[in-house]
Amino acid sequence: MVALVSEEEADAKRNMEEKLLHLGASVGGLGMADLASRNSLDCEVFSFLHFTLQCKSNDDDLGKHDLSFQSNFHWEFKSNSLFPNTLFYCNMWWQNVYGSFDVYKAQRDDNRCASKCWWRIKQTGAFSYDETKDRWDLVYIWQNYHL
């Protein structure tokens, strides 16, 4: 499972479905993965914003999606189990903030997140949860964000 969620209340894993933005993917035994994104930008300063998301792989461009408050985006893909080279990356932006990073990378995510891959999007960057170390790691810093 890959998920992008907000800074607020994201520490409570049971509530992650209701946060800022989550991008979810669960990989089953047949190599199928199911991804969904949700905009729940719940900070006062963000609740009125539209968040634009465009995710791609080498084979698929899932298009641009303008996610208004609490809207959802969902897709499925089949992960290559013989050659673990499946890669999805997303471009994300709102106002003057922009970023692009890998949200599903088979070689990285098969070990790092055995059951779920969670992503937390904060005002300062994208954090990924490492199940093996039980911690959040900063993966990407928004290059043009100013407090």
PyRosetta script that sets phi, psi and omega in degrees:
from pyrosetta import init, pose_from_sequence

init()
pose = pose_from_sequence("MVALVSEEEADAKRNMEEKLLHLGASVGGLGMADLASRNSLDCEVFSFLHFTLQCKSNDDDLGKHDLSFQSNFHWEFKSNSLFPNTLFYCNMWWQNVYGSFDVYKAQRDDNRCASKCWWRIKQTGAFSYDETKDRWDLVYIWQNYHL")
pose.set_psi(1, 129.0)
pose.set_omega(1, 175.8)
pose.set_phi(2, -111.9)
pose.set_psi(2, 131.5)
pose.set_omega(2, -178.0)
pose.set_phi(3, -141.5)
pose.set_psi(3, 137.5)
pose.set_omega(3, 172.8)
pose.set_phi(4, -110.0)
pose.set_psi(4, 126.0)
pose.set_omega(4, -176.3)
pose.set_phi(5, -139.7)
pose.set_psi(5, 169.1)
pose.set_omega(5, -176.1)
pose.set_phi(6, -77.4)
pose.set_psi(6, 166.2)
pose.set_omega(6, 175.3)
pose.set_phi(7, -66.2)
pose.set_psi(7, -43.3)
pose.set_omega(7, -177.7)
pose.set_phi(8, -67.9)
pose.set_psi(8, 127.9)
pose.set_omega(8, 172.2)
pose.set_phi(9, 61.1)
pose.set_psi(9, 9.6)
pose.set_omega(9, -177.5)
pose.set_phi(10, -71.4)
pose.set_psi(10, -18.0)
pose.set_omega(10, 178.6)
pose.set_phi(11, -65.2)
pose.set_psi(11, -27.2)
pose.set_omega(11, 177.6)
pose.set_phi(12, -84.7)
pose.set_psi(12, 96.6)
pose.set_omega(12, -173.4)
pose.set_phi(13, -57.3)
pose.set_psi(13, -32.5)
pose.set_omega(13, -178.0)
pose.set_phi(14, -66.9)
pose.set_psi(14, -20.2)
pose.set_omega(14, -179.1)
pose.set_phi(15, -101.3)
pose.set_psi(15, 6.9)
pose.set_omega(15, -172.7)
pose.set_phi(16, -62.2)
pose.set_psi(16, -25.8)
pose.set_omega(16, -178.0)
pose.set_phi(17, -63.3)
pose.set_psi(17, -17.6)
pose.set_omega(17, -174.3)
pose.set_phi(18, -106.9)
pose.set_psi(18, 16.1)
pose.set_omega(18, -171.3)
pose.set_phi(19, -98.4)
pose.set_psi(19, -174.1)
pose.set_omega(19, -173.4)
pose.set_phi(20, -37.1)
pose.set_psi(20, -71.7)
pose.set_omega(20, 178.6)
pose.set_phi(21, -148.3)
pose.set_psi(21, 128.0)
pose.set_omega(21, 174.0)
pose.set_phi(22, -124.1)
pose.set_psi(22, 143.9)
pose.set_omega(22, 176.9)
pose.set_phi(23, -122.7)
pose.set_psi(23, 112.8)
pose.set_omega(23, -171.8)
pose.set_phi(24, -113.2)
pose.set_psi(24, 141.9)
pose.set_omega(24, 174.9)
pose.set_phi(25, -145.3)
pose.set_psi(25, 128.7)
pose.set_omega(25, 173.5)
pose.set_phi(26, -117.5)
pose.set_psi(26, 133.0)
pose.set_omega(26, -178.2)
pose.set_phi(27, -106.0)
pose.set_psi(27, 120.4)
pose.set_omega(27, -178.9)
pose.set_phi(28, -92.2)
pose.set_psi(28, 178.9)
pose.set_omega(28, -178.0)
pose.set_phi(29, -61.4)
pose.set_psi(29, -22.9)
pose.set_omega(29, -179.8)
pose.set_phi(30, -90.9)
pose.set_psi(30, 8.4)
pose.set_omega(30, 179.2)
pose.set_phi(31, 80.3)
pose.set_psi(31, 11.1)
pose.set_omega(31, 177.6)
pose.set_phi(32, -84.4)
pose.set_psi(32, 140.6)
pose.set_omega(32, 176.9)
pose.set_phi(33, -125.9)
pose.set_psi(33, 144.6)
pose.set_omega(33, -176.4)
pose.set_phi(34, -125.0)
pose.set_psi(34, 119.2)
pose.set_omega(34, -177.7)
pose.set_phi(35, -118.3)
pose.set_psi(35, 143.5)
pose.set_omega(35, 177.2)
pose.set_phi(36, -145.2)
pose.set_psi(36, 146.8)
pose.set_omega(36, 175.8)
pose.set_phi(37, -127.3)
pose.set_psi(37, 149.4)
pose.set_omega(37, -178.9)
pose.set_phi(38, -142.4)
pose.set_psi(38, 133.6)
pose.set_omega(38, 176.0)
pose.set_phi(39, -98.1)
pose.set_psi(39, 111.0)
pose.set_omega(39, 174.6)
pose.set_phi(40, -127.9)
pose.set_psi(40, 47.6)
pose.set_omega(40, -177.9)
pose.set_phi(41, -58.6)
pose.set_psi(41, 93.1)
pose.set_omega(41, -167.8)
pose.set_phi(42, -99.9)
pose.set_psi(42, 1.8)
pose.set_omega(42, 172.7)
pose.set_phi(43, -71.9)
pose.set_psi(43, 147.0)
pose.set_omega(43, -179.9)
pose.set_phi(44, -52.1)
pose.set_psi(44, -43.2)
pose.set_omega(44, -176.2)
pose.set_phi(45, -68.5)
pose.set_psi(45, -23.7)
pose.set_omega(45, -176.0)
pose.set_phi(46, -103.4)
pose.set_psi(46, -13.4)
pose.set_omega(46, -168.8)
pose.set_phi(47, -62.2)
pose.set_psi(47, -19.9)
pose.set_omega(47, -179.3)
pose.set_phi(48, -97.3)
pose.set_psi(48, -4.6)
pose.set_omega(48, -173.8)
pose.set_phi(49, -83.2)
pose.set_psi(49, 148.9)
pose.set_omega(49, 166.9)
pose.set_phi(50, -96.9)
pose.set_psi(50, 138.5)
pose.set_omega(50, -177.7)
pose.set_phi(51, -113.9)
pose.set_psi(51, 122.5)
pose.set_omega(51, -178.4)
pose.set_phi(52, -98.2)
pose.set_psi(52, 135.9)
pose.set_omega(52, -174.9)
pose.set_phi(53, -133.4)
pose.set_psi(53, 133.2)
pose.set_omega(53, 172.9)
pose.set_phi(54, -136.6)
pose.set_psi(54, 115.7)
pose.set_omega(54, -178.5)
pose.set_phi(55, -111.6)
pose.set_psi(55, 144.6)
pose.set_omega(55, -176.6)
pose.set_phi(56, -143.8)
pose.set_psi(56, 159.5)
pose.set_omega(56, 164.6)
pose.set_phi(57, -128.0)
pose.set_psi(57, -176.3)
pose.set_omega(57, 176.2)
pose.set_phi(58, -64.2)
pose.set_psi(58, -28.9)
pose.set_omega(58, -176.3)
pose.set_phi(59, -100.0)
pose.set_psi(59, -24.6)
pose.set_omega(59, -171.1)
pose.set_phi(60, -129.8)
pose.set_psi(60, 133.6)
pose.set_omega(60, 168.5)
pose.set_phi(61, -111.2)
pose.set_psi(61, 112.9)
pose.set_omega(61, -174.9)
pose.set_phi(62, -82.6)
pose.set_psi(62, 2.6)
pose.set_omega(62, 176.0)
pose.set_phi(63, 81.2)
pose.set_psi(63, 171.7)
pose.set_omega(63, 178.1)
pose.set_phi(64, -87.6)
pose.set_psi(64, 139.3)
pose.set_omega(64, 179.8)
pose.set_phi(65, -132.1)
pose.set_psi(65, 120.2)
pose.set_omega(65, 176.9)
pose.set_phi(66, -89.8)
pose.set_psi(66, 108.6)
pose.set_omega(66, -175.7)
pose.set_phi(67, -97.0)
pose.set_psi(67, 105.9)
pose.set_omega(67, 174.9)
pose.set_phi(68, -76.7)
pose.set_psi(68, 174.8)
pose.set_omega(68, -175.6)
pose.set_phi(69, -51.7)
pose.set_psi(69, 123.2)
pose.set_omega(69, 177.5)
pose.set_phi(70, 63.0)
pose.set_psi(70, 21.2)
pose.set_omega(70, 174.9)
pose.set_phi(71, -84.6)
pose.set_psi(71, 165.9)
pose.set_omega(71, -175.6)
pose.set_phi(72, -125.8)
pose.set_psi(72, 155.1)
pose.set_omega(72, 172.3)
pose.set_phi(73, -140.9)
pose.set_psi(73, 136.2)
pose.set_omega(73, -171.4)
pose.set_phi(74, -140.4)
pose.set_psi(74, 139.9)
pose.set_omega(74, 170.8)
pose.set_phi(75, -153.4)
pose.set_psi(75, 163.7)
pose.set_omega(75, 179.0)
pose.set_phi(76, -125.3)
pose.set_psi(76, 152.5)
pose.set_omega(76, 173.2)
pose.set_phi(77, -150.7)
pose.set_psi(77, 161.7)
pose.set_omega(77, 177.5)
pose.set_phi(78, -103.2)
pose.set_psi(78, 123.7)
pose.set_omega(78, 178.8)
pose.set_phi(79, -83.0)
pose.set_psi(79, 139.7)
pose.set_omega(79, -180.0)
pose.set_phi(80, -79.5)
pose.set_psi(80, 107.6)
pose.set_omega(80, -176.6)
pose.set_phi(81, -81.2)
pose.set_psi(81, -25.0)
pose.set_omega(81, 178.3)
pose.set_phi(82, -75.3)
pose.set_psi(82, -43.7)
pose.set_omega(82, 177.7)
pose.set_phi(83, -122.5)
pose.set_psi(83, 98.5)
pose.set_omega(83, -174.5)
pose.set_phi(84, -71.7)
pose.set_psi(84, 76.1)
pose.set_omega(84, -178.5)
pose.set_phi(85, -122.9)
pose.set_psi(85, 13.3)
pose.set_omega(85, 178.7)
pose.set_phi(86, -64.2)
pose.set_psi(86, 131.4)
pose.set_omega(86, -179.0)
pose.set_phi(87, -141.2)
pose.set_psi(87, 126.7)
pose.set_omega(87, 169.3)
pose.set_phi(88, -122.5)
pose.set_psi(88, 135.0)
pose.set_omega(88, 174.7)
pose.set_phi(89, -128.5)
pose.set_psi(89, 156.0)
pose.set_omega(89, -179.4)
pose.set_phi(90, -128.7)
pose.set_psi(90, 140.0)
pose.set_omega(90, 167.4)
pose.set_phi(91, -98.5)
pose.set_psi(91, 134.5)
pose.set_omega(91, -178.0)
pose.set_phi(92, -135.7)
pose.set_psi(92, 141.9)
pose.set_omega(92, 176.8)
pose.set_phi(93, -159.1)
pose.set_psi(93, 150.6)
pose.set_omega(93, 170.8)
pose.set_phi(94, -151.6)
pose.set_psi(94, 141.2)
pose.set_omega(94, -175.4)
pose.set_phi(95, 44.1)
pose.set_psi(95, -122.6)
pose.set_omega(95, -177.6)
pose.set_phi(96, -98.3)
pose.set_psi(96, 15.0)
pose.set_omega(96, -178.6)
pose.set_phi(97, -102.3)
pose.set_psi(97, 132.1)
pose.set_omega(97, -178.9)
pose.set_phi(98, -141.1)
pose.set_psi(98, 145.2)
pose.set_omega(98, 174.2)
pose.set_phi(99, -158.2)
pose.set_psi(99, 156.8)
pose.set_omega(99, 176.8)
pose.set_phi(100, -142.6)
pose.set_psi(100, 127.8)
pose.set_omega(100, 179.5)
pose.set_phi(101, -158.5)
pose.set_psi(101, 162.4)
pose.set_omega(101, 179.8)
pose.set_phi(102, -74.3)
pose.set_psi(102, 124.3)
pose.set_omega(102, 177.2)
pose.set_phi(103, -100.4)
pose.set_psi(103, -22.0)
pose.set_omega(103, 173.0)
pose.set_phi(104, -143.8)
pose.set_psi(104, 117.3)
pose.set_omega(104, 178.8)
pose.set_phi(105, -133.4)
pose.set_psi(105, 108.4)
pose.set_omega(105, -170.3)
pose.set_phi(106, -52.4)
pose.set_psi(106, -48.0)
pose.set_omega(106, -177.3)
pose.set_phi(107, -62.4)
pose.set_psi(107, -34.8)
pose.set_omega(107, 179.7)
pose.set_phi(108, -82.0)
pose.set_psi(108, -44.7)
pose.set_omega(108, -168.0)
pose.set_phi(109, -83.3)
pose.set_psi(109, -21.4)
pose.set_omega(109, 178.5)
pose.set_phi(110, -61.0)
pose.set_psi(110, -36.1)
pose.set_omega(110, -179.9)
pose.set_phi(111, -94.8)
pose.set_psi(111, -41.0)
pose.set_omega(111, -173.7)
pose.set_phi(112, -66.1)
pose.set_psi(112, -36.8)
pose.set_omega(112, -179.1)
pose.set_phi(113, -133.0)
pose.set_psi(113, 90.2)
pose.set_omega(113, -175.2)
pose.set_phi(114, -61.9)
pose.set_psi(114, -41.1)
pose.set_omega(114, -178.8)
pose.set_phi(115, -111.6)
pose.set_psi(115, -34.7)
pose.set_omega(115, -177.8)
pose.set_phi(116, -146.2)
pose.set_psi(116, 144.2)
pose.set_omega(116, 172.0)
pose.set_phi(117, -114.4)
pose.set_psi(117, 112.6)
pose.set_omega(117, -179.1)
pose.set_phi(118, -104.6)
pose.set_psi(118, 139.9)
pose.set_omega(118, 174.8)
pose.set_phi(119, -121.1)
pose.set_psi(119, 137.3)
pose.set_omega(119, 176.2)
pose.set_phi(120, -118.3)
pose.set_psi(120, 121.4)
pose.set_omega(120, 177.6)
pose.set_phi(121, -99.2)
pose.set_psi(121, 119.4)
pose.set_omega(121, 177.0)
pose.set_phi(122, -111.2)
pose.set_psi(122, 172.8)
pose.set_omega(122, 178.4)
pose.set_phi(123, -63.0)
pose.set_psi(123, -25.5)
pose.set_omega(123, -176.1)
pose.set_phi(124, -99.2)
pose.set_psi(124, -12.6)
pose.set_omega(124, 180.0)
pose.set_phi(125, 166.8)
pose.set_psi(125, -172.9)
pose.set_omega(125, -179.1)
pose.set_phi(126, -107.4)
pose.set_psi(126, 129.0)
pose.set_omega(126, -179.8)
pose.set_phi(127, -115.1)
pose.set_psi(127, 141.6)
pose.set_omega(127, 178.5)
pose.set_phi(128, -117.9)
pose.set_psi(128, 139.4)
pose.set_omega(128, -179.6)
pose.set_phi(129, -87.4)
pose.set_psi(129, 127.3)
pose.set_omega(129, 177.9)
pose.set_phi(130, -100.7)
pose.set_psi(130, 106.5)
pose.set_omega(130, -177.8)
pose.set_phi(131, -63.7)
pose.set_psi(131, -35.4)
pose.set_omega(131, -177.0)
pose.set_phi(132, -68.3)
pose.set_psi(132, -29.1)
pose.set_omega(132, -179.2)
pose.set_phi(133, -107.7)
pose.set_psi(133, -3.2)
pose.set_omega(133, 179.7)
pose.set_phi(134, 51.8)
pose.set_psi(134, 54.5)
pose.set_omega(134, -179.8)
pose.set_phi(135, -155.5)
pose.set_psi(135, 161.5)
pose.set_omega(135, 175.5)
pose.set_phi(136, -95.9)
pose.set_psi(136, 130.3)
pose.set_omega(136, 179.0)
pose.set_phi(137, -114.8)
pose.set_psi(137, 133.7)
pose.set_omega(137, 175.4)
pose.set_phi(138, -72.0)
pose.set_psi(138, 121.6)
pose.set_omega(138, -177.9)
pose.set_phi(139, -105.0)
pose.set_psi(139, -38.4)
pose.set_omega(139, -175.9)
pose.set_phi(140, -142.1)
pose.set_psi(140, 134.0)
pose.set_omega(140, 176.3)
pose.set_phi(141, -104.3)
pose.set_psi(141, 128.4)
pose.set_omega(141, 174.7)
pose.set_phi(142, -61.2)
pose.set_psi(142, 122.0)
pose.set_omega(142, -174.8)
pose.set_phi(143, -73.2)
pose.set_psi(143, -25.0)
pose.set_omega(143, -173.8)
pose.set_phi(144, -120.9)
pose.set_psi(144, 24.2)
pose.set_omega(144, 179.0)
pose.set_phi(145, -90.8)
pose.set_psi(145, 133.5)
pose.set_omega(145, 177.7)
pose.set_phi(146, -127.4)
pose.set_psi(146, 130.0)
pose.set_omega(146, 178.9)
pose.set_phi(147, -67.7)
pose.dump_pdb("model.pdb")
